[in-house]
Amino acid sequence: MTPWRRLRAPLLRVRHARAHVLHSPWIYTMNRCASLAVSLALAGTLAALAPAPASAQDGQALQRNFPQSALRGQIVFGAPPDITMNGFATRLAPGYRIHGLDNLLVTSAQLDGLAATVDYTRDVEGHVYEVWILTKSEIARPWPSTLEQAATWTFDPATNAWSKP
C-alpha cells in the first residue's frame, strides 16, 4: 500500500462512522428548519384551541379608564386635522390619538364627517390631543363637559367615575 493510501484510509472510515453521530444544528441547518416547523405547527394548534377572551364570551364591553382631565363633548370630524368640538371649530394637536369603540387607534381620515359623543383631552396650546369615541353604556355614565363642572364634581379613581354634588 502506498503512503498516500494509508493516510486516506482512516479518513474514509471516519466518514462512514459519522452517520451515528448527532449533527450540529448550526452546520446542518435543515434539522433546525424541521424542528421550527414542528414548533410552529404546535403553537398554531394551541392558539386555535385556546379559549376566547372573557369579554368576547360574556358579551360584555371593554372597560376603559379615562383620565380625570378628560371632558365630555360632541365632535364632528372634518378634513384632518380640522374638527368641530361642541359647536366650535378647532384642530387636532400634532400627534393626536383617536380611540375607537373597541379602544383601537383610528385615523381622523377614516372618520371624516362622523359626529359622535366623545371624551377628550387638550394639550397646552388648547388643541384636542386625545379622543375616545364612546359607546352607549359609556355615554350613560356622568362625566363633566366643562372645567367648571370638573371643579365642582368629585372623581373616584377606584371606579373611574364622577359624581355630581
C-alpha positions as CSV (number, residue, x, y, z in Angstrom):
1,M,0.0,0.0,0.0
2,T,1.3,3.4,-0.9
3,P,1.8,6.1,1.8
4,W,-0.9,8.1,0.3
5,R,-3.4,5.3,0.6
6,R,-2.5,4.7,4.2
7,L,-3.3,8.3,5.1
8,R,-6.6,8.4,3.2
9,A,-8.0,5.1,4.6
10,P,-8.6,6.4,8.1
11,L,-10.5,9.4,6.7
12,L,-12.8,7.1,4.8
13,R,-13.6,5.1,7.9
14,V,-14.4,8.3,9.9
15,R,-16.6,9.5,7.1
16,H,-18.7,6.3,7.4
17,A,-18.8,6.4,11.2
18,R,-20.2,9.9,11.2
19,A,-23.7,8.6,10.4
20,H,-24.1,7.6,14.1
21,V,-23.0,11.0,15.5
22,L,-25.5,13.8,16.1
23,H,-25.1,16.6,13.6
24,S,-24.7,20.2,14.8
25,P,-27.8,22.3,14.1
26,W,-25.5,25.2,13.3
27,I,-23.7,23.4,10.5
28,Y,-26.6,21.3,9.2
29,T,-29.5,23.8,9.1
30,M,-32.2,21.6,7.8
31,N,-32.5,20.0,11.2
32,R,-33.3,23.4,12.6
33,C,-35.9,24.0,10.0
34,A,-37.7,20.7,10.7
35,S,-37.9,21.4,14.4
36,L,-39.1,25.0,13.7
37,A,-41.9,23.7,11.5
38,V,-43.0,21.3,14.3
39,S,-42.8,24.1,16.8
40,L,-44.9,26.4,14.7
41,A,-47.5,23.7,14.0
42,L,-47.8,23.0,17.7
43,A,-48.1,26.7,18.5
44,G,-50.8,27.2,15.9
45,T,-52.8,24.2,17.3
46,L,-52.6,25.5,20.8
47,A,-53.6,29.0,19.7
48,A,-56.6,27.6,17.9
49,L,-57.7,25.6,20.9
50,A,-57.1,28.4,23.5
51,P,-60.3,29.9,24.9
52,A,-61.5,33.3,23.7
53,P,-61.1,36.3,25.9
54,A,-63.7,36.6,28.7
55,S,-65.3,39.8,27.3
56,A,-65.9,38.1,24.0
57,Q,-67.6,35.1,25.7
58,D,-69.7,37.1,28.1
59,G,-70.7,39.7,25.6
60,Q,-69.5,42.5,27.9
61,A,-67.9,45.5,26.5
62,L,-64.3,46.5,27.3
63,Q,-63.9,48.6,30.5
64,R,-61.9,51.7,29.5
65,N,-60.5,54.1,32.0
66,F,-60.4,57.7,31.0
67,P,-58.1,60.3,32.6
68,Q,-59.6,62.7,35.2
69,S,-58.7,65.6,33.0
70,A,-60.9,64.3,30.1
71,L,-64.0,66.2,29.3
72,R,-67.2,65.1,27.5
73,G,-68.2,66.7,24.2
74,Q,-69.8,66.4,20.8
75,I,-67.3,66.1,17.9
76,V,-67.7,66.4,14.2
77,F,-64.7,65.2,12.2
78,G,-63.8,67.3,9.1
79,A,-60.8,67.1,6.8
80,P,-57.8,66.3,9.1
81,P,-56.8,68.0,11.4
82,D,-59.9,70.2,11.4
83,I,-62.8,69.2,13.8
84,T,-65.8,70.9,15.4
85,M,-65.9,70.4,19.1
86,N,-69.1,71.4,21.0
87,G,-70.1,73.6,18.0
88,F,-66.7,75.5,17.8
89,A,-64.2,74.9,15.1
90,T,-60.8,73.7,16.4
91,R,-58.0,71.5,15.4
92,L,-56.4,68.2,16.4
93,A,-53.0,68.5,18.1
94,P,-49.9,67.2,16.4
95,G,-49.5,63.6,17.5
96,Y,-53.2,63.2,18.3
97,R,-54.8,59.9,19.2
98,I,-58.3,58.8,18.5
99,H,-59.6,55.6,20.2
100,G,-62.5,53.9,18.5
101,L,-65.3,52.0,20.2
102,D,-63.1,48.9,20.6
103,N,-60.2,51.1,22.0
104,L,-58.1,50.6,18.9
105,L,-56.5,53.7,17.4
106,V,-58.1,55.1,14.2
107,T,-57.1,57.9,12.0
108,S,-59.2,61.1,11.5
109,A,-59.3,60.4,7.8
110,Q,-61.4,57.3,8.5
111,L,-63.9,59.4,10.4
112,D,-64.4,62.3,8.0
113,G,-68.0,63.6,8.5
114,L,-68.7,61.5,11.6
115,A,-70.5,63.1,14.5
116,A,-70.1,61.4,17.9
117,T,-70.1,61.8,21.7
118,V,-66.6,61.6,23.0
119,D,-64.3,62.1,26.0
120,Y,-61.3,64.2,25.1
121,T,-58.2,65.9,26.5
122,R,-56.5,69.0,25.3
123,D,-52.8,69.9,25.0
124,V,-51.1,73.0,26.4
125,E,-52.0,75.0,23.3
126,G,-55.7,74.1,23.5
127,H,-55.8,71.7,20.7
128,V,-57.6,68.4,21.1
129,Y,-55.0,65.8,21.9
130,E,-56.7,62.5,22.8
131,V,-60.2,61.4,21.8
132,W,-62.2,58.4,22.9
133,I,-65.4,57.7,20.9
134,L,-67.9,56.5,23.5
135,T,-70.3,53.5,23.5
136,K,-73.9,53.9,24.6
137,S,-73.1,52.5,28.1
138,E,-70.2,55.0,28.5
139,I,-72.4,57.9,27.4
140,A,-74.9,56.9,30.2
141,R,-72.2,57.4,32.9
142,P,-72.0,61.0,34.2
143,W,-68.9,62.9,33.1
144,P,-68.1,66.6,33.2
145,S,-68.3,68.6,30.0
146,T,-66.7,71.8,31.2
147,L,-63.8,72.7,33.5
148,E,-66.3,74.4,35.9
149,Q,-68.2,71.1,36.3
150,A,-65.0,69.2,36.8
151,A,-64.1,71.6,39.6
152,T,-67.3,71.1,41.5
153,W,-67.9,67.3,40.9
154,T,-65.9,64.6,42.7
155,F,-63.9,62.0,41.0
156,D,-63.4,58.5,42.4
157,P,-60.2,57.0,40.8
158,A,-61.0,53.5,42.1
159,T,-64.2,53.3,40.0
160,N,-63.1,55.9,37.4
161,A,-66.4,57.7,37.8
162,W,-67.6,61.2,38.5
163,S,-70.4,62.1,40.9
164,K,-72.4,65.3,41.0
165,P,-72.6,67.3,44.2
